[in-house]
């Protein structure tokens, strides 16, 4: 069984069904935080994959993770997945739908890591620069990591801009360590 193929087909079906109901953007906005929770809560995955729980109990677990009541197309989709016993592919289906939506609507995901939280004005400047660079919308996830000391690390797809103080120090150490010592 090719889980990637199955997941893409279900994701495409969700995209088409939600678009026909005018809920595609709402499904995307509801699935973004949900997918992060589903990724980092192994108990939820175990419950969804458990053969001892009924479809109704599994649906209750999944719907309990949403911040608000899931829209009709998303609710129908989850029930369809459970009815056809495709829970093992559910995780990949979520990410396939998110990737398909981003591709269709020219949206890119980016991670901005800083040593301290940024203000909204700085985030706006970064967002506009990236939009001008790539002519697309960008969802920027901010992460605070004091290890980088200062500066920032920006990652979007295969683009990496590492302007952190920690990497500059590491580079300086490397250069100083490889240069021969000259005595006069």
Beta strands, then each sheet from edge to edge (+ up, - down):
strand 1: 107-114
strand 2: 137-144
strand 3: 152-156
strand 4: 159-162
sheet 1: 2+ 1+ 3- 4+
end
